[in-house]
Structures are given as C-alpha cells and as structure tokens.
Amino acid sequence: MAQNDGGQRPAPSGAPRPVVAFEQVSYSVRRGFWRRHSTVFDGLSFSVAAGEAVGLLFPPGAGKTSLVKLATGHCSPSFGSISVLGHKPYTGHAELAGRVGAIVNEHSQLWFDVPLGESFTMVCRLLELPDGSADELVERLELGRALRTPVGNLTPAQRRRAELVAALLPDPEVLILDEPTRGMDAGSKERLRSVLRQENRMNGRALLLATSDLADVESLCPRLLVGVDGRIGFDGDVPALTELLGTERVLVVDLLAPTAPLDDLAGTELIAVEAGGLRQRLGITPGRGSTAKVLAEVVARAPVRNLSLEEPDVSELVRRLTP
C-alpha cells in the first residue's frame, strides 16, 4: 500500500534494525552569491532493511547528492539522526569502512591522472586485497578496453561503471548510489542494472538508489520513495505510482528501413509512426511492461538504428504529488 503522508513505513514488531535509517532529518546548504541557507530536507524519514532495494526518486537539483553525502558521512544533518549499519556515518567512519560501497557525485574513489587499471590496483592495496581482485568486476562491467585510459579521460558511462567497481571491491553489505546510470545510453544502462540486480538479489546487498530516472527504479527496486518538499511524499512501488498518477515513458525506435507498425508488443501502446515508418513511438507504462523485454523484442522484430527512452518528467510527478 502506498503512503502519501510524508512518513516512513512502521517497522513490524520484532523486525531487525534497518541497515539505513533517516529519522526526522533536516539539512540546509548555502547557495547563491550571498551564500544564503537553502533547506534541502525538512523532517525526512525512511528506512531500508537488510537485503532490500529502495529507489529514491528526486527531481534534478532536489537533493539526491545531498542525501547520499549524508548517508555516507560526507556531511552531517542540521537536525535528526542518521544510522547506517547501526552507526552514525558522519562519526563512524572506522566502523563502516569496507561495509558500505558508494557512488557519490563530486567524490571519486579513483585517481584522475592514473590509468584505470593502475587505479584499481591502488584501491586494492588500500583495501589490503590481492592485486587482480577487480578483474571479475572489470569483466562483468565491460571495462577491459579502458584499463590503459587515465580515469580523467574516460567517458561518463565508463566513469560510472569504474566507480561501481571501486564501490564493490570491499564486498560491502550496503550499496548507496547517486545516479549510477547517468550519462549512459539505453544499452549501457541495462548492462549496469543487470549487475546491480545480481548484487542485490544473489549477493544480498542492500541497495539505496538516489535517481531521477524512473526506469532505474522500475528495473531494480521493488520499493519506491518520492521526495516532495524535503520529505517523503510517496512510499510504495512503481505500479502503485502508475495507478496514482498514470505515469508513462516513451520508447523512440529509429529503424534502418520502413517497418510495419509495432502495435502488438506486450505492455506497450503505439503512439505514433513517423517518417514513413522509419521512426515509431511506443508508450510503456511502468508495471505493465518490462522496458528490458520491450527493448529485446523490438530488436528481434525490426532492423533498429537507434533506441532512446523519453522518461516521465520527475518534476511533474512531484508537482502532482504535492498537496
């Protein structure tokens, strides 16, 4: 059942302590020429259980990176409390070392001027792991061809995958990720999501994902939180949000040759056929059709030149959730 009262779900009686918990957190930053205080969170409360995958959906500029920095101890709240694995992240760095893996915008775990392969070796030595411990992750995230490239010269998509390798190296219990698929095309996003699904479902890592990409949440997280005015304005799942707001994303299919209308794909609705059949637009409603399955079926059915997703405007979703 979705909640829209700004509070967090009550923990069942006898439930274990959550691995991540924000309780009535308020946080402000100084912005602008005059460095005036701007409120980012005001009474933010939620929790994440062991092994749970939770997506936090925020509009651009509404606090995704601030939340991840709070959860990883890069800054401390103005009011309220934060607990990660039973410790305050802003004072318990030693207790949390190696137990939390993170991607935080503005904070890289790699060395920009060092080739990627050497950077991974340096991370392994800092963690007291054998050289080569990153090899399997490098293969899974398809970074083999980039190992000789300085980190600062990597593409945005390569950088995000490289940061994920560094986050996973210490075998953490919790992954806290700030827009992990930012800057990637549809295919690269799905490959990274596949790795994250495996880490959560097969290896049991709790996943806290801060994003403005609804497809990330649909693919990875059974539970969705939506930030509204510095608090949680929705706590449920993607189908519940769809039922509440009727959200839809659009798959734009550019074809190599004119093709008959793709009007019979499960979970989709043909919106338009353009350029004599060379471009088709398919509406995908979250919860009714898996984006990954739709992509695979389109590629199997037609000669595809390019695929792109037009996501729902998260700012509009938040506006519609605002009382």
VEXPAZA-614922 format. One line per 4 residues: number of its first residue (from 1); their letters; for each residue x, y, z of N, C-alpha, C. Coordinates in pm, whole numbers, plus 50000, padded with zeros to 5 digits. Each point is the difference from the previous one (the first is absolute). Last residue first. Layout:
BEGIN
NUM	A	X Y Z X Y Z X Y Z | ... .
//
This chain:
BEGIN
323	PTLR	50076 51826 49798 49865 50033 50049 49957 50139 49957 | 50343 49688 49718 50003 50106 50101 49858 50035 50044 | 50120 49690 49645 49993 49941 50134 49994 50104 50110 | 50048 50120 49543 49869 49936 50014 49983 49932 50135 .
319	RVLE	50416 50200 49887 49897 50105 50008 49862 49939 50021 | 50359 49707 49924 50005 50058 50134 49894 50108 50015 | 50050 49810 49577 49948 49900 50094 49995 50058 50141 | 50202 50262 49670 49854 50000 49986 49936 49897 50093 .
315	SVDP	50467 50019 49980 49951 50123 50063 49847 50008 49991 | 50222 49651 49777 49991 49976 50144 49949 50124 50072 | 49906 49830 49496 50062 50115 50067 49982 49983 50150 | 50025 49577 49657 49907 50097 50058 50077 50111 50071 .
311	EELS	50266 49765 49607 49948 49969 50132 49893 50101 50043 | 50206 49792 49530 49958 50129 50052 49928 49973 50131 | 50379 49704 49700 49885 50006 50090 49974 50145 50041 | 50241 49716 49552 50014 50098 50108 49871 50003 50081 .
307	LNRV	50302 49724 49571 49891 49997 50096 50025 50107 50106 | 50166 49861 49450 50022 50062 50131 49874 49987 50084 | 50060 49765 49584 50116 50089 49991 50032 50061 50135 | 49732 49520 49836 50004 50122 50082 50128 50077 49977 .
303	PARA	49656 49614 49770 50139 50047 49986 50017 50137 50065 | 49630 49626 50178 50022 50102 49898 50147 50040 49993 | 49808 49661 50305 49895 50013 49899 50037 50089 49883 | 50273 49911 50400 49977 49873 49931 49904 50013 49883 .
299	VVEA	50089 50375 50279 50122 49965 49926 49982 49871 49923 | 49650 50130 50287 50011 50093 49887 50120 49965 49914 | 49940 49762 50400 49904 49958 49898 50006 50092 49878 | 50271 50100 50378 50044 49876 49936 49906 49958 49888 .
295	LVKA	49883 50378 50263 50118 50027 49919 50044 49876 49924 | 49654 49946 50310 49953 50074 49883 50118 50031 49907 | 50095 49803 50413 49936 49903 49909 49950 50068 49873 | 50188 50272 50340 50103 49913 49944 49939 49902 49900 .
291	TSGR	49709 50282 50247 50074 50074 49898 50104 49912 49933 | 49539 49823 50213 50140 50013 50037 50074 50070 49887 | 49466 50052 50130 50094 49946 49903 50142 50022 50048 | 49634 50109 50279 49926 49921 49901 50093 49936 49898 .
287	GPTI	50163 50281 50352 49916 49903 50068 49921 49913 49906 | 50144 50477 49826 50070 49922 50102 49903 49908 50074 | 49928 50161 49493 49953 50035 50133 50071 49915 50103 | 50103 50179 49479 50019 49888 50093 49955 50048 50137 .
283	GLRQ	49951 50146 49436 49981 50033 50141 50013 49875 50086 | 50213 50135 49500 49923 49903 50077 49990 50046 50144 | 50128 50177 49461 49999 50035 50142 49905 49905 50073 | 50315 50018 49510 49875 49965 50067 50015 50032 50149 .
279	RLGG	50243 50081 49471 50001 50029 50143 49863 49966 50058 | 50082 49915 49547 50138 49992 50046 50014 50032 50148 | 49592 50017 49712 50027 49873 50068 50142 49985 50049 | 49835 50398 49776 49968 49887 49914 50031 49864 50061 .
275	AEVA	50051 50411 50251 50099 49988 49892 49976 49875 49917 | 49753 49954 50454 50048 50120 49933 50099 49966 49890 | 49591 49816 50371 50092 49950 49896 50039 50121 49917 | 49785 49928 50537 50012 50067 49870 50096 49924 49911 .
271	ILET	49828 49829 50426 49956 50139 50008 50001 50067 49862 | 49954 49477 50223 50057 50077 49889 49942 50141 50002 | 50069 49668 50426 49896 50058 49916 50067 50084 49892 | 50133 49559 50371 50025 50127 49931 49876 50046 49925 .
267	GALD	50069 49572 50244 50034 50107 50094 50026 50134 49936 | 50046 49590 49678 49939 49993 50132 50047 50115 50088 | 49963 50029 49464 50098 49962 50100 49937 50006 50139 | 49823 50110 49539 49954 49880 50071 50102 49952 50104 .
263	DLPA	50029 50366 49656 49882 50029 50081 49952 49880 50082 | 50370 50206 49659 50027 49910 50112 49888 50019 50104 | 50006 50089 49437 49981 50054 50136 50021 49893 50108 | 50264 49938 49544 49859 50002 50038 49986 50049 50143 .
259	TPAL	50422 50168 49729 49952 49877 50060 49853 50015 50036 | 50460 50234 49708 49860 50010 50041 49948 49864 50045 | 50515 50072 50065 49911 49990 49884 49856 50013 50049 | 50354 50049 50306 50083 50007 49879 49915 49996 49873 .
255	LDVV	49830 50204 50489 50019 49877 49925 50087 50022 49876 | 49859 50203 50527 50045 50043 49868 50046 49877 49923 | 49679 50107 50455 50068 49897 49920 50033 50059 49863 | 49858 50154 50534 50011 50050 49864 50088 49903 49922 .
251	LVRE	49683 49984 50470 50114 49943 49930 49996 50049 49856 | 49782 50198 50483 49986 49979 49856 50130 49944 49945 | 49707 50010 50506 50119 50039 49926 49981 49963 49855 | 49653 50116 50448 50034 49923 49881 50131 50052 49943 .
247	TGLL	49606 50032 50454 50129 50032 49938 50028 49908 49882 | 49606 50086 50333 49994 49967 49858 50128 50031 49926 | 49865 50045 50490 50029 50115 49914 49991 49971 49850 | 49898 49674 50360 49968 50129 50060 50010 50115 49900 .
243	ETLA	50121 49557 49879 49856 50006 50024 49959 50136 50053 | 50458 49921 49946 49933 50004 49870 49850 50013 50016 | 50257 49932 50383 50018 50137 49951 49931 50017 49865 | 50006 49569 50177 49912 50086 50082 50011 50146 49957 .
239	PVDG	50288 49681 49794 49860 49986 49957 49903 50088 50080 | 50460 50003 50134 49975 50069 49873 49857 49978 49952 | 50066 49979 50524 50072 49939 49889 49961 50070 49871 | 50021 50210 50512 49926 49887 49946 50082 49929 49894 .
235	DFGI	49956 50487 50270 50074 49880 50041 49918 49881 49955 | 50034 50584 49956 49941 49875 49952 50092 49887 50041 | 50100 50443 50127 49862 50023 49962 49929 49878 49947 | 50437 50163 50329 49955 49891 49915 49851 50020 49972 .
231	RGDV	50319 50431 50082 49954 49884 50075 49966 49888 49902 | 50138 50447 49865 50093 49965 50107 49959 49884 50086 | 49736 50156 49617 50019 50110 50095 50084 49958 50121 | 49915 49597 49736 49912 50114 49975 50022 50103 50110 .
227	GVLL	50203 49493 49780 50023 50117 50084 49913 50116 49957 | 49941 49445 49965 50006 50123 49921 50014 50117 50095 | 50087 49426 49985 49970 50119 50079 50013 50121 49909 | 49939 49426 49938 50027 50134 49947 49960 50105 50101 .
223	RPCL	50112 49425 49934 49943 50108 50080 50049 50135 49949 | 50137 49591 49795 49859 49974 50029 49932 50112 50077 | 50439 50027 49665 49952 50022 50137 49851 49968 50015 | 50285 49982 49581 50082 49953 50111 49930 49992 50134 .
219	SEVD	49814 50153 49558 50082 49883 49971 50061 49938 50123 | 49740 50403 50023 49915 49892 49951 50080 49871 49981 | 50234 50393 50115 49922 49949 50113 49914 49882 49955 | 50247 50225 49670 50091 49937 50096 49922 49934 50113 .
215	ALDS	49764 50264 49689 50031 49867 49948 50098 49926 50091 | 49878 50456 50081 49899 49905 50046 50029 49859 49951 | 50328 50419 50100 49967 49912 49888 49903 49893 50050 | 50244 50333 50258 49885 50066 49939 49954 49922 49877 .
211	TALL	50270 49849 50492 49999 50020 49855 49885 50091 49959 | 50272 49685 50413 49946 50135 49983 50010 50037 49853 | 50008 49524 50310 50027 50061 49870 49930 50135 49990 | 50165 49568 50337 49932 50128 50012 50041 50083 49879 .
207	LARG	50024 49451 50171 50023 50100 49897 49914 50123 50028 | 50230 49511 50242 49895 50102 50002 50038 50110 49900 | 50172 49489 49947 50037 50135 50042 49877 50090 50001 | 50052 49507 49877 49933 50049 50120 50039 50138 50046 .
203	NMRN	50110 49687 49609 50101 50021 50104 49945 50067 50125 | 49717 49901 49623 50080 49878 50019 50101 50014 50113 | 49702 50363 49885 49917 49880 50015 50080 49873 50025 | 50216 50441 49945 49893 50008 50100 49934 49864 50022 .
199	EQRL	50338 50044 49671 50059 50032 50130 49894 50004 50110 | 49859 49940 49552 50070 49882 50051 50059 50026 50138 | 49799 50359 49777 49899 49901 50038 50065 49877 50060 | 50283 50327 49822 49944 50041 50128 49890 49904 50046 .
195	VSRL	50195 49932 49574 50099 49975 50105 49942 50035 50137 | 49736 50103 49628 50010 49854 50015 50099 49964 50110 | 49957 50451 49867 49889 49956 50085 50005 49850 50024 | 50309 50185 49700 50033 50034 50138 49889 49957 50095 .
191	REKS	49923 49938 49542 50111 49913 50044 50038 50029 50145 | 49675 50272 49793 49947 49868 50032 50110 49905 50044 | 50117 50438 49859 49922 50004 50123 49954 49861 50039 | 50214 50055 49588 50095 50005 50111 49927 50004 50135 .
187	GADM	49737 50017 49604 50066 49871 50013 50096 49996 50118 | 49779 50410 49889 49906 49901 50052 50067 49864 50022 | 50325 50415 50036 49893 49970 49906 49917 49885 50055 | 50268 50352 50329 50008 49876 49922 49887 49991 49899 .
183	GRTP	50089 50345 50356 50090 50013 49886 50009 49877 49913 | 49834 49919 50492 50003 50132 49936 50102 50002 49887 | 49865 49641 50328 49990 49986 49854 50006 50133 49927 | 50019 49955 50492 50105 49914 49942 49994 49988 49849 .
179	EDLI	49817 50317 50401 49981 49998 49855 50103 49912 49928 | 50088 49982 50475 49950 50128 49952 49997 49996 49848 | 50009 49612 50428 50041 50043 49866 49927 50127 49958 | 50145 49608 50397 49929 50128 49999 50048 50075 49875 .
175	LVEP	50006 49470 50235 50040 50085 49889 49913 50126 50002 | 50159 49588 50377 49904 50101 49953 50063 50076 49884 | 50240 49651 50209 49865 49954 50035 49893 50091 49940 | 50513 49919 49782 49920 50072 50101 49866 49933 50026 .
171	DPLL	50478 49915 49769 49892 49906 50031 49906 50059 50105 | 50385 50224 49777 50012 49954 50138 49892 49902 50044 | 50006 50183 49539 50122 49928 50034 50008 49954 50146 | 49654 50280 49762 49974 49859 50029 50123 49925 50049 .
167	AAVL	50010 50467 49867 49903 49987 50109 49980 49855 50042 | 50274 50104 49625 50066 50040 50125 49906 49985 50119 | 49819 49918 49574 50101 49899 50031 50066 50033 50134 | 49709 50319 49831 49928 49887 50058 50096 49885 50032 .
163	EARR	50166 50379 49781 49969 50033 50138 49925 49885 50068 | 50084 49962 49541 50125 49987 50075 49977 50032 50149 | 49643 50063 49699 50026 49857 50019 50128 49978 50081 | 49890 50440 49886 49901 49949 50094 50024 49852 50026 .
159	RQAP	50272 50210 49677 50030 50049 50135 49903 49942 50101 | 49927 49918 49541 50111 49920 50052 50033 50041 50144 | 49678 50256 49774 49948 49866 50026 50109 49909 50057 | 50120 50443 49864 49915 49999 50120 49947 49861 50034 .
155	TLNG	50458 49998 49742 49869 50058 49970 49917 50002 50129 | 50535 50029 50042 49892 49906 49975 49873 50074 49960 | 50432 50191 50141 49967 49997 49857 49889 49901 49967 | 50190 50065 50446 49945 50128 49957 49961 50005 49855 .
151	VPTR	50220 49617 50188 49863 50011 50049 49935 50130 49953 | 50382 49771 49704 49992 50075 50126 49855 50021 50040 | 50133 49575 49703 49957 50140 49985 50002 50070 50136 | 50082 49526 49907 50119 50082 49978 49967 50149 49987 .
147	LARG	49657 49662 50062 50092 49991 50113 50124 50088 49984 | 49587 49904 49713 50027 50133 50055 50109 49999 50107 | 49807 49612 49769 50066 50083 49899 50038 50137 50052 | 49759 49684 50281 50133 49949 49963 50074 50090 49903 .
143	LELR	49543 50014 50226 50097 50110 50007 50139 49958 49954 | 49519 49787 50092 50051 50026 49864 50093 50121 49995 | 49769 49762 50379 49959 50135 49963 50064 50048 49871 | 50096 49566 50178 49854 50010 50007 49949 50136 49954 .
139	EVLE	50470 49926 50032 49939 49922 49891 49849 50015 49999 | 50236 50201 50351 50035 50067 49875 49937 49927 49882 | 49966 49801 50422 49909 50113 49987 50027 50077 49871 | 50292 49648 50105 49866 49947 49970 49900 50114 49980 .
135	DASG	50446 50116 50129 49992 49944 49865 49859 49952 49965 | 50204 50205 50418 49898 50070 49922 49971 49932 49867 | 50341 49855 50312 49867 49977 50059 49888 50066 49921 | 50494 50018 49930 49916 49920 49911 49862 49972 50057 .
131	DPLE	50392 50078 50340 49995 50060 49866 49918 49909 49910 | 49886 49966 50517 50101 49958 49903 49987 50079 49869 | 49847 50238 50454 49952 49890 49918 50111 49960 49903 | 49953 50377 50340 50077 49881 50036 49943 49876 49932 .
127	LLRC	49875 50473 49943 49907 49912 50068 50067 49871 50047 | 50247 50318 49756 49946 50074 50113 49906 49914 50084 | 50166 49821 49601 50106 50006 50102 49955 50079 50122 | 49709 49974 49625 50017 49867 50061 50104 50004 50112 .
123	VMTF	49941 50388 49740 49887 49979 50090 50013 49866 50072 | 50317 50093 49671 50022 50084 50118 49886 49985 50100 | 49960 49783 49585 50104 49936 50081 50027 50079 50127 | 49705 50184 49684 49938 49887 50069 50103 49928 50088 .
119	SEGL	50162 50342 49731 49916 50057 50105 49930 49889 50078 | 50250 49889 49619 50087 50031 50113 49920 50058 50117 | 49765 49915 49601 50049 49874 50057 50089 50022 50121 | 49843 50380 49753 49896 49935 50078 50049 49871 50066 .
115	PVDF	50341 50405 49906 49922 49906 49918 49906 49917 50088 | 50137 50485 50171 50057 49864 49998 49916 49913 49908 | 49907 50461 50138 50117 50000 49911 50062 49862 49983 | 49608 50083 50287 49973 50049 49864 50119 49985 49905 .
111	WLQS	49852 49688 50423 50098 50106 49977 49993 50044 49854 | 49596 49783 50346 50108 49968 49908 50089 50122 49978 | 49580 49979 50243 50088 49909 50073 50124 49964 49918 | 49661 50463 50007 50045 49880 49929 50090 49916 50090 .
107	HENV	49614 50406 50036 50100 49929 50081 50037 49870 49929 | 49669 50303 49825 50099 50096 50053 50108 49932 50084 | 49559 49721 49948 50041 50106 49909 50090 50098 50074 | 49954 49491 50137 49959 50132 50044 50048 50102 49898 .
103	IAGV	49930 49439 50108 50033 50093 49892 49943 50135 50042 | 50141 49535 50311 49924 50118 49959 50052 50059 49870 | 49993 49570 50416 50053 50040 49871 49915 50113 49944 | 50109 49761 50511 49911 50081 49917 50073 50036 49871 .
99	RGAL	50216 49748 50332 49866 49943 50014 49897 50073 49914 | 50477 50120 50054 49988 49873 49931 49862 49938 50005 | 50084 50355 50361 50097 49980 49892 49987 49860 49942 | 49761 50199 50388 49931 49976 49873 50095 49971 49884 .
95	EAHG	50146 50109 50450 49910 49886 50014 49934 49963 49869 | 50282 50383 50022 50079 49879 50021 49911 49876 50006 | 49798 50433 49964 50071 49960 49877 50075 49869 50019 | 49646 50281 50270 50041 49860 50008 50074 49949 49879 .
91	TYPK	49794 50446 50073 50098 49980 50107 50058 49859 50003 | 49672 50155 49679 50088 50116 50008 50097 49992 50117 | 49656 49660 49909 50101 50003 49894 50099 50116 50011 | 49749 49721 50394 49983 50129 49935 50106 50016 49893 .
87	HGLV	49815 49508 50146 50097 50106 50033 49959 50131 49933 | 49781 49559 49942 50007 50023 50143 50095 50109 50044 | 49910 49886 49538 50053 49880 50065 50025 50022 50150 | 49877 50428 49833 50036 49904 49894 50070 49883 50068 .
83	SISG	49675 50469 50132 50069 49879 50041 50026 49912 49878 | 49848 50538 50173 50022 49908 49889 50079 49882 50053 | 49669 50448 50201 50106 49900 50010 50003 49911 49877 | 49836 50546 50161 49960 49863 49978 50120 49906 50006 .
79	FSPS	50080 50504 49843 49913 49950 50106 49961 49858 49966 | 50319 50219 49741 49977 50113 50089 49917 49958 50120 | 50327 49645 49733 49871 50070 49995 49995 50119 50094 | 50457 49826 49748 49914 49960 50111 49871 50081 49997 .
75	CHGT	50402 49806 49622 49949 50116 50073 49904 49949 50106 | 50243 49692 49753 50071 50115 49946 49951 50131 50061 | 49843 49525 50076 50083 50071 50096 50080 50115 49945 | 49655 49691 49799 50137 49948 49996 50095 50080 50088 .
71	ALKV	49532 50107 49947 50001 49857 50032 50140 49942 50003 | 49932 50456 49875 49960 49981 50139 50012 49852 50040 | 50073 50108 49552 50111 50051 50082 49968 49987 50149 | 49663 49888 49693 50107 49900 49996 50119 50045 50084 .
67	LSTK	49645 50303 49952 49956 49884 50076 50111 49894 50006 | 50070 50382 49734 50003 50034 50143 49961 49880 50084 | 49962 49962 49533 50139 49993 50044 50013 50035 50148 | 49566 50033 49814 50052 49863 49987 50142 49989 50055 .
63	GAGP	49681 50402 49969 50063 49944 50118 50054 49860 49991 | 49781 50317 49665 49914 49997 50119 50060 49924 50117 | 50150 50082 49517 50026 50111 50090 49921 49998 50129 | 49796 49714 49611 50136 50056 49996 50012 50120 50093 .
59	PFLL	49631 49656 50148 50024 50082 49881 50145 50048 50000 | 49880 49538 50242 50001 50143 50025 50013 50073 49866 | 49924 49478 50245 49980 50077 49879 49988 50148 50035 | 50197 49512 50207 49959 50134 50042 49995 50089 49876 .
55	GVAE	49988 49434 50113 50030 50111 49910 49945 50129 50054 | 50159 49485 50200 49910 50115 50012 50047 50109 49905 | 50064 49448 50160 50038 50095 49896 49898 50112 49996 | 50184 49613 50397 49893 50070 49927 50060 50091 49894 .
51	GAAV	50242 49726 50340 49967 49935 49875 49895 50068 49916 | 49998 50141 50498 50109 49919 49944 49951 49929 49875 | 49737 50445 50105 50029 49875 50071 50116 49926 49934 | 49852 50541 50042 50029 49893 49904 50039 49876 50079 .
47	SFSL	49712 50507 50086 50097 49899 50040 50011 49895 49890 | 49828 50559 50123 49980 49874 49928 50102 49901 50053 | 49855 50569 50033 50005 49874 50074 49973 49883 49905 | 50088 50585 50048 50008 49883 49911 50016 49872 50082 .
43	GDFV	49941 50508 50102 49927 49889 50061 49999 49876 49914 | 50170 50368 49754 49931 50054 50117 49914 49889 50060 | 50429 50127 49607 49911 49903 50064 49940 50063 50126 | 50239 50287 49719 49993 49886 49909 49903 49896 50053 .
39	TSHR	50084 50564 50063 49960 49873 50061 49988 49892 49894 | 50321 50451 50026 49889 49944 49925 49968 49863 50058 | 50296 50489 50128 49961 49863 50030 49878 49960 49916 | 50361 50368 49826 49888 49987 50092 49966 49852 50019 .
35	RWFG	50360 50275 49745 50019 49880 50082 49891 49987 50105 | 50066 50326 49627 49999 50045 50139 50012 49884 50098 | 49990 49917 49530 50105 50100 50020 50010 50042 50146 | 49785 49515 49917 49987 50132 49942 50113 50094 50038 .
31	RRVS	49867 49595 50333 49996 50010 49855 49996 50147 49958 | 50068 49614 50439 50013 50140 49961 50010 50008 49848 | 49728 49616 50302 50128 50033 49939 49999 50149 49968 | 49723 49609 50346 50003 50122 49920 50139 50019 49942 .
27	YSVQ	49642 49612 50261 50133 50031 49948 49990 50123 49910 | 49728 49613 50365 49997 50130 49933 50142 50036 49959 | 49706 49528 50169 50124 50070 49960 49968 50132 49932 | 49754 49601 50240 49970 50143 50013 50122 50087 49966 .
23	EFAV	50131 49530 49968 49891 50032 50092 49991 50151 50019 | 50223 49568 49676 49995 50145 50017 49879 50030 50089 | 50312 49533 49883 49882 50064 50058 50023 50150 50010 | 50203 49477 49814 50006 50146 49980 49872 50058 50058 .
19	VPRP	50062 49552 50068 50140 50026 49968 50023 50148 49970 | 49616 49796 50349 50027 50027 49859 50147 50029 49976 | 49815 49671 50390 50037 50140 49981 50028 50025 49852 | 49664 49600 50106 50138 50035 50027 50026 50148 49974 .
15	AGSP	49513 49821 50163 50081 50007 49878 50143 50038 50036 | 49599 49953 50297 50107 49900 50001 50089 50003 49877 | 49541 50218 49924 50046 49967 50134 50106 49891 49993 | 49953 50318 49576 49922 49897 50068 50060 49971 50137 .
11	APRQ	50052 50487 49782 50065 49870 49997 49914 49899 50072 | 49818 50443 49733 50036 49949 50132 50062 49863 49988 | 50037 50381 49618 49923 49884 50038 50039 49956 50141 | 50056 50514 49882 50055 49875 49954 49911 49887 50046 .
7	GGDN	49836 50520 49873 50066 49919 50101 50057 49874 49942 | 49735 50339 49761 50130 50055 50035 50072 49918 50104 | 49568 49911 49777 49988 50090 50114 50132 50056 50047 | 49830 49657 49660 50021 50134 49946 49992 50103 50110 .
3	QAM	50059 49427 49867 49976 50101 50101 50030 50135 49939 | 49857 49472 49809 50078 50123 49993 49961 50092 50114 | 49984 49451 49985 49915 50119 50000 50089 50124 50000 .
//
